[in-house]
Amino acid sequence: MRGFDGTGRCAPLIAAPEPVTGRHRQRLKALPMPGGLAALLDDVAAIAKLTAASIDDIGAAAGRAGFKAAGVVVDDTAVTPRYVTGFTPDRELPIIWRIAKGSLKNKLLIILPVALALSALLPWAITPLLMLGGAYLCYEGAEKVWHSLADKDHSLAEIAAELNSAEHEREMVGGAIRTDFILSAEIMAIALAEVAGEPFPLRAGILALVAVVITLGVYGAVGLIVKMDDVGLHLAERRDRGSRALGRGLVHAMPRVMAALSVVGIAAMIWVGGGIIVHGLEVFGIAGPAHVIHDAAEAAAHAVPALAGLVEWIVGAAGAGLVGLAIGAVVVIVHRALARRGRRHAAPEAPESNAPRS
């Protein structure tokens, strides 16, 4: 870097080392700009370090929060494929995309601002709202069980006509988004509890990151699951014998896998809903159901020490599932009774005939 010295000649501002005399000090004091620029650069560097640290904090906290919510994320992944079962292959990915968009809107536009507002203004209201959502999950699961047991068999033509209708697709997408709303609220509540002590802007950033990452992960996995039979068809057309065998195996296995996931999805709705309600009752001082389930799970785990963790989880999930099924069955019975009563009141009375009686 070069400048002008006192003689008018171009000379380096930083020249060869020479003694710093009083004259040099006076001249340097008369040039405040390099010092101000250095201070500004120091401030920029400090802000950059703070921003990087904040991003690191958001990423780390989002990772912890997402890990805490992993159980519900797995349930969400298990629930969703049942809403795509039976559609033609060309409609599967568009339906998943519509559900994913609805899920992201649920998380970012509704759940995130409401969760932040409630955590700041009415933190006590989060638990009862989650319990209401849990009761809805129990109802949804119990309703599916009711339909599977009580519905009459339909012909293949009737089933195909229903599956290919635009109205059926709208109903399935709407049902998936409603169910996802409850599961997403549970995921965001778990994440919020993990970062409750963070400053408000950091909390909002963490929850937004959790919402986006979990939505991409869940619906990416769902898309991969439902298109696995297409992957199998592609592999079955290859020349390699091993690829063809793997492809045929996937093609034959995926209908059974999808049917199993449909059952697991219904069970997941029931046990997640029951678990939310059991935990909420415990928060409000009614700890009996939670203690009974916990004690039963621990006793079963002690009976099978080699598989203690797995057995404890299975028994705990089964206990929550029984609670959820009982609550869901009550809601289904009440809902159907009210619906029948409403239909009776809405049905017009038969008009009296004025024809002469014979």
VEXDREN-2710 file (C-alpha; in Angstrom, 1 decimal):
% VEXDREN-2710
k/r/px/py/pz
1/MET/0.0/0.0/0.0
2/ARG/1.5/3.4/-1.0
3/GLY/0.8/7.1/-0.2
4/PHE/2.4/10.6/-0.5
5/ASP/5.1/11.8/1.9
6/GLY/5.8/15.4/2.8
7/THR/8.0/16.0/-0.3
8/GLY/5.1/15.0/-2.7
9/ARG/6.8/11.8/-3.8
10/CYS/5.0/8.5/-3.8
11/ALA/6.3/6.5/-0.9
12/PRO/5.1/3.4/1.0
13/LEU/2.9/4.0/4.0
14/ILE/4.6/1.1/5.7
15/ALA/8.2/1.5/4.8
16/ALA/11.3/-0.2/6.0
17/PRO/11.7/-0.3/9.7
18/GLU/12.9/2.9/11.2
19/PRO/12.8/4.3/14.8
20/VAL/9.4/5.6/15.9
21/THR/10.2/9.1/17.0
22/GLY/8.0/11.8/18.5
23/ARG/7.4/13.3/15.0
24/HIS/6.2/9.9/13.7
25/ARG/3.8/9.6/16.6
26/GLN/2.3/13.0/15.9
27/ARG/1.8/12.1/12.3
28/LEU/0.1/8.8/13.2
29/LYS/-2.2/10.6/15.6
30/ALA/-3.2/12.9/12.8
31/LEU/-4.4/9.9/10.7
32/PRO/-7.4/8.5/12.7
33/MET/-8.9/6.4/9.8
34/PRO/-6.7/3.3/10.0
35/GLY/-7.5/3.0/13.7
36/GLY/-11.3/3.5/13.1
37/LEU/-11.2/0.9/10.3
38/ALA/-9.4/-1.5/12.6
39/ALA/-12.0/-1.0/15.3
40/LEU/-14.8/-1.5/12.7
41/LEU/-13.2/-4.7/11.5
42/ASP/-12.9/-5.9/15.1
43/ASP/-16.6/-5.2/15.6
44/VAL/-17.5/-7.1/12.4
45/ALA/-15.3/-10.0/13.4
46/ALA/-17.0/-10.1/16.8
47/ILE/-20.4/-10.0/15.2
48/ALA/-19.4/-12.8/12.8
49/LYS/-18.1/-14.9/15.7
50/LEU/-21.4/-14.3/17.6
51/THR/-23.5/-15.2/14.6
52/ALA/-21.5/-18.3/14.0
53/ALA/-21.8/-19.3/17.6
54/SER/-25.6/-18.6/17.5
55/ILE/-25.9/-20.8/14.3
56/ASP/-23.9/-23.5/16.1
57/ASP/-26.2/-23.1/19.1
58/ILE/-29.3/-23.4/16.9
59/GLY/-28.0/-26.5/15.2
60/ALA/-26.9/-28.2/18.4
61/ALA/-30.1/-27.4/20.2
62/ALA/-32.2/-28.4/17.2
63/GLY/-30.4/-31.7/17.1
64/ARG/-31.1/-32.3/20.8
65/ALA/-34.7/-31.3/20.4
66/GLY/-35.1/-33.5/17.4
67/PHE/-33.6/-36.4/19.2
68/LYS/-36.0/-36.0/22.1
69/ALA/-38.9/-36.0/19.6
70/ALA/-37.6/-39.0/17.7
71/GLY/-40.2/-41.4/19.0
72/VAL/-43.1/-39.2/17.7
73/VAL/-41.2/-38.7/14.4
74/VAL/-41.1/-42.5/13.9
75/ASP/-44.8/-42.7/14.7
76/ASP/-45.5/-39.9/12.2
77/THR/-43.5/-41.8/9.5
78/ALA/-45.5/-45.0/10.3
79/VAL/-48.9/-43.3/10.3
80/THR/-48.6/-41.4/6.9
81/PRO/-48.1/-44.3/4.4
82/ARG/-51.6/-45.7/5.2
83/TYR/-53.1/-42.5/3.7
84/VAL/-51.5/-43.4/0.3
85/THR/-52.4/-47.1/0.3
86/GLY/-54.5/-48.1/-2.7
87/PHE/-53.9/-45.1/-5.0
88/THR/-52.4/-45.6/-8.5
89/PRO/-48.6/-45.1/-8.6
90/ASP/-48.8/-41.8/-10.5
91/ARG/-50.8/-40.3/-7.6
92/GLU/-48.6/-41.4/-4.8
93/LEU/-45.9/-38.8/-4.8
94/PRO/-48.3/-35.9/-5.6
95/ILE/-50.4/-36.9/-2.6
96/ILE/-47.3/-37.1/-0.4
97/TRP/-46.2/-33.7/-1.6
98/ARG/-49.6/-32.2/-0.7
99/ILE/-49.5/-33.7/2.7
100/ALA/-45.9/-32.5/3.2
101/LYS/-46.8/-29.0/2.3
102/GLY/-49.8/-29.1/4.7
103/SER/-47.5/-30.4/7.4
104/LEU/-45.0/-27.6/6.9
105/LYS/-47.7/-25.0/7.0
106/ASN/-49.1/-26.6/10.1
107/LYS/-45.7/-26.3/11.8
108/LEU/-44.5/-22.9/10.7
109/LEU/-47.7/-20.9/10.3
110/ILE/-49.9/-22.3/13.1
111/ILE/-48.0/-24.5/15.7
112/LEU/-44.8/-22.4/15.9
113/PRO/-46.3/-19.0/16.6
114/VAL/-49.0/-20.5/18.9
115/ALA/-46.4/-22.5/20.8
116/LEU/-44.2/-19.5/21.3
117/ALA/-47.1/-17.3/22.3
118/LEU/-48.4/-19.9/24.8
119/SER/-44.9/-20.5/26.2
120/ALA/-44.5/-16.8/26.9
121/LEU/-48.1/-16.0/28.0
122/LEU/-50.0/-19.1/29.0
123/PRO/-47.5/-22.0/29.5
124/TRP/-50.1/-23.9/31.6
125/ALA/-52.4/-24.2/28.5
126/ILE/-50.0/-26.3/26.5
127/THR/-50.6/-29.5/28.3
128/PRO/-54.5/-29.5/28.1
129/LEU/-54.3/-28.6/24.4
130/LEU/-52.0/-31.5/23.8
131/MET/-54.4/-33.8/25.7
132/LEU/-57.2/-32.7/23.4
133/GLY/-55.1/-33.5/20.4
134/GLY/-54.2/-36.9/22.0
135/ALA/-57.9/-37.6/22.4
136/TYR/-58.4/-36.8/18.7
137/LEU/-55.7/-39.3/17.8
138/CYS/-57.3/-41.9/20.0
139/TYR/-60.6/-41.2/18.3
140/GLU/-59.1/-41.5/14.8
141/GLY/-57.4/-44.8/15.6
142/ALA/-60.5/-46.3/17.3
143/GLU/-62.7/-45.1/14.4
144/LYS/-60.3/-47.0/12.0
145/VAL/-60.6/-50.1/14.1
146/TRP/-64.4/-49.8/14.2
147/HIS/-64.5/-49.5/10.4
148/SER/-62.3/-52.6/9.9
149/LEU/-64.5/-54.7/12.2
150/ALA/-68.0/-53.4/11.3
151/ASP/-67.9/-52.4/7.6
152/LYS/-69.4/-54.7/5.1
153/ASP/-67.3/-56.1/2.3
154/HIS/-67.3/-54.1/-0.9
155/SER/-66.8/-55.3/-4.5
156/LEU/-63.5/-54.7/-6.2
157/ALA/-65.2/-52.3/-8.7
158/GLU/-66.7/-50.3/-5.8
159/ILE/-63.3/-50.1/-4.1
160/ALA/-61.5/-49.1/-7.3
161/ALA/-64.1/-46.4/-8.0
162/GLU/-63.8/-44.9/-4.5
163/LEU/-60.0/-44.9/-4.6
164/ASN/-59.8/-43.2/-8.0
165/SER/-62.3/-40.4/-7.1
166/ALA/-61.0/-36.9/-6.5
167/GLU/-63.3/-36.6/-3.4
168/HIS/-61.6/-39.7/-1.8
169/GLU/-58.2/-38.2/-2.5
170/ARG/-59.2/-34.9/-0.8
171/GLU/-60.6/-36.8/2.2
172/MET/-57.4/-38.8/2.6
173/VAL/-55.1/-35.8/2.2
174/GLY/-57.3/-33.8/4.7
175/GLY/-57.3/-36.7/7.2
176/ALA/-53.5/-37.0/6.9
177/ILE/-52.9/-33.3/7.5
178/ARG/-55.2/-33.3/10.5
179/THR/-53.4/-36.3/12.0
180/ASP/-50.1/-34.8/11.2
181/PHE/-51.1/-31.6/12.9
182/ILE/-51.5/-33.4/16.2
183/LEU/-48.3/-35.3/15.8
184/SER/-46.5/-32.1/14.8
185/ALA/-47.8/-30.3/17.8
186/GLU/-46.4/-33.1/20.0
187/ILE/-43.1/-32.9/18.2
188/MET/-42.9/-29.1/18.6
189/ALA/-44.0/-29.3/22.2
190/ILE/-41.2/-31.7/23.0
191/ALA/-38.7/-29.5/21.1
192/LEU/-40.0/-26.4/22.9
193/ALA/-39.5/-28.1/26.3
194/GLU/-35.9/-28.9/25.4
195/VAL/-35.1/-25.2/24.6
196/ALA/-37.4/-23.4/27.0
197/GLY/-34.5/-21.7/28.7
198/GLU/-33.1/-20.2/25.5
199/PRO/-33.7/-16.5/24.5
200/PHE/-36.9/-15.9/22.4
201/PRO/-35.2/-15.4/19.0
202/LEU/-33.0/-18.5/19.5
203/ARG/-36.0/-20.5/20.5
204/ALA/-37.9/-19.5/17.4
205/GLY/-35.0/-20.3/15.2
206/ILE/-34.5/-23.7/16.7
207/LEU/-38.2/-24.6/16.4
208/ALA/-38.3/-23.5/12.8
209/LEU/-35.2/-25.6/12.0
210/VAL/-36.7/-28.6/13.8
211/ALA/-40.0/-28.1/11.8
212/VAL/-38.3/-28.0/8.4
213/VAL/-35.8/-30.8/9.0
214/ILE/-38.3/-33.2/10.5
215/THR/-40.9/-32.5/7.8
216/LEU/-38.2/-33.2/5.1
217/GLY/-37.1/-36.3/6.9
218/VAL/-40.5/-37.8/7.5
219/TYR/-42.0/-37.2/4.1
220/GLY/-38.7/-38.1/2.3
221/ALA/-38.8/-41.5/4.1
222/VAL/-42.5/-41.9/3.3
223/GLY/-41.9/-41.2/-0.3
224/LEU/-39.1/-43.7/-0.4
225/ILE/-41.3/-46.4/1.3
226/VAL/-44.2/-46.0/-1.0
227/LYS/-42.1/-46.0/-4.2
228/MET/-40.0/-49.0/-3.2
229/ASP/-42.0/-51.2/-5.4
230/ASP/-41.1/-49.0/-8.4
231/VAL/-37.5/-49.4/-7.4
232/GLY/-38.1/-53.1/-7.3
233/LEU/-39.5/-53.1/-10.9
234/HIS/-36.5/-51.1/-12.1
235/LEU/-34.1/-53.6/-10.5
236/ALA/-36.1/-56.6/-11.8
237/GLU/-35.4/-55.3/-15.4
238/ARG/-31.6/-55.4/-15.0
239/ARG/-29.4/-58.1/-16.5
240/ASP/-27.6/-58.8/-13.2
241/ARG/-29.2/-61.9/-11.6
242/GLY/-28.8/-60.6/-8.1
243/SER/-30.4/-57.2/-9.0
244/ARG/-33.3/-59.1/-10.6
245/ALA/-33.8/-61.3/-7.6
246/LEU/-33.7/-58.3/-5.2
247/GLY/-36.2/-56.4/-7.5
248/ARG/-38.7/-59.3/-7.6
249/GLY/-38.4/-59.6/-3.8
250/LEU/-39.2/-56.0/-3.3
251/VAL/-42.1/-56.1/-5.7
252/HIS/-43.6/-59.1/-3.9
253/ALA/-42.8/-57.8/-0.4
254/MET/-44.0/-54.2/-0.6
255/PRO/-47.8/-54.9/-0.6
256/ARG/-47.4/-56.8/2.6
257/VAL/-45.1/-54.1/4.0
258/MET/-47.7/-51.4/3.2
259/ALA/-50.5/-53.4/4.7
260/ALA/-48.4/-53.9/7.9
261/LEU/-47.5/-50.2/8.0
262/SER/-51.3/-49.4/7.7
263/VAL/-51.9/-51.5/10.9
264/VAL/-48.8/-50.0/12.6
265/GLY/-50.0/-46.5/11.7
266/ILE/-53.4/-47.1/13.4
267/ALA/-51.7/-48.6/16.4
268/ALA/-49.3/-45.6/16.5
269/MET/-52.2/-43.1/16.6
270/ILE/-53.8/-45.0/19.5
271/TRP/-50.6/-45.4/21.6
272/VAL/-49.3/-41.9/21.0
273/GLY/-52.7/-40.4/21.8
274/GLY/-52.9/-42.6/24.9
275/GLY/-49.4/-41.6/25.9
276/ILE/-50.1/-37.9/25.6
277/ILE/-53.2/-38.2/27.8
278/VAL/-51.4/-40.4/30.4
279/HIS/-48.6/-37.9/30.6
280/GLY/-51.0/-34.9/30.8
281/LEU/-52.9/-36.6/33.7
282/GLU/-49.6/-37.0/35.5
283/VAL/-48.8/-33.3/35.0
284/PHE/-52.1/-32.4/36.6
285/GLY/-51.5/-34.7/39.6
286/ILE/-53.4/-37.8/38.4
287/ALA/-50.3/-40.1/38.3
288/GLY/-52.1/-43.5/38.8
289/PRO/-52.3/-44.6/35.2
290/ALA/-48.7/-43.6/34.5
291/HIS/-47.4/-45.4/37.6
292/VAL/-49.4/-48.6/36.7
293/ILE/-47.9/-48.6/33.2
294/HIS/-44.4/-47.8/34.4
295/ASP/-44.5/-50.5/37.1
296/ALA/-45.8/-53.1/34.7
297/ALA/-43.1/-52.2/32.1
298/GLU/-40.4/-52.5/34.7
299/ALA/-41.7/-55.8/36.0
300/ALA/-41.7/-57.2/32.5
301/ALA/-38.2/-55.9/31.8
302/HIS/-36.9/-57.6/35.0
303/ALA/-38.5/-60.8/33.9
304/VAL/-36.5/-60.7/30.6
305/PRO/-33.2/-59.1/31.4
306/ALA/-31.6/-60.0/28.1
307/LEU/-34.2/-57.8/26.3
308/ALA/-35.0/-55.5/29.1
309/GLY/-35.1/-52.2/27.1
310/LEU/-37.2/-53.6/24.2
311/VAL/-39.7/-55.4/26.6
312/GLU/-40.0/-52.3/28.7
313/TRP/-40.8/-50.2/25.6
314/ILE/-43.3/-52.7/24.3
315/VAL/-45.2/-53.0/27.6
316/GLY/-45.2/-49.2/28.1
317/ALA/-46.5/-48.7/24.5
318/ALA/-49.2/-51.4/25.0
319/GLY/-50.3/-49.8/28.3
320/ALA/-50.6/-46.4/26.6
321/GLY/-52.4/-48.1/23.7
322/LEU/-55.0/-49.7/26.0
323/VAL/-55.7/-46.3/27.6
324/GLY/-55.9/-44.7/24.1
325/LEU/-58.2/-47.4/22.8
326/ALA/-60.5/-47.1/25.7
327/ILE/-60.7/-43.3/25.4
328/GLY/-61.1/-43.6/21.6
329/ALA/-63.9/-46.1/21.9
330/VAL/-65.8/-43.9/24.3
331/VAL/-65.4/-40.9/21.9
332/VAL/-66.5/-43.0/18.9
333/ILE/-69.6/-44.3/20.7
334/VAL/-70.6/-40.8/21.8
335/HIS/-69.9/-39.3/18.4
336/ARG/-71.9/-42.0/16.6
337/ALA/-74.8/-41.6/19.1
338/LEU/-74.9/-37.8/18.6
339/ALA/-74.7/-38.3/14.8
340/ARG/-77.7/-40.7/14.9
341/ARG/-79.6/-38.3/17.1
342/GLY/-78.9/-35.4/14.7
343/ARG/-80.0/-37.5/11.7
344/ARG/-83.3/-38.4/13.4
345/HIS/-84.0/-34.7/14.2
346/ALA/-83.0/-33.6/10.7
347/ALA/-85.2/-36.2/8.9
348/PRO/-88.5/-34.6/7.7
349/GLU/-91.7/-36.2/8.9
350/ALA/-93.6/-38.2/6.4
351/PRO/-96.4/-36.2/4.9
352/GLU/-100.0/-37.3/5.6
353/SER/-101.9/-38.7/2.6
354/ASN/-105.2/-37.0/1.7
355/ALA/-106.3/-39.9/-0.4
356/PRO/-109.5/-41.6/0.8
357/ARG/-109.0/-44.8/2.7
358/SER/-110.6/-47.9/1.2
END
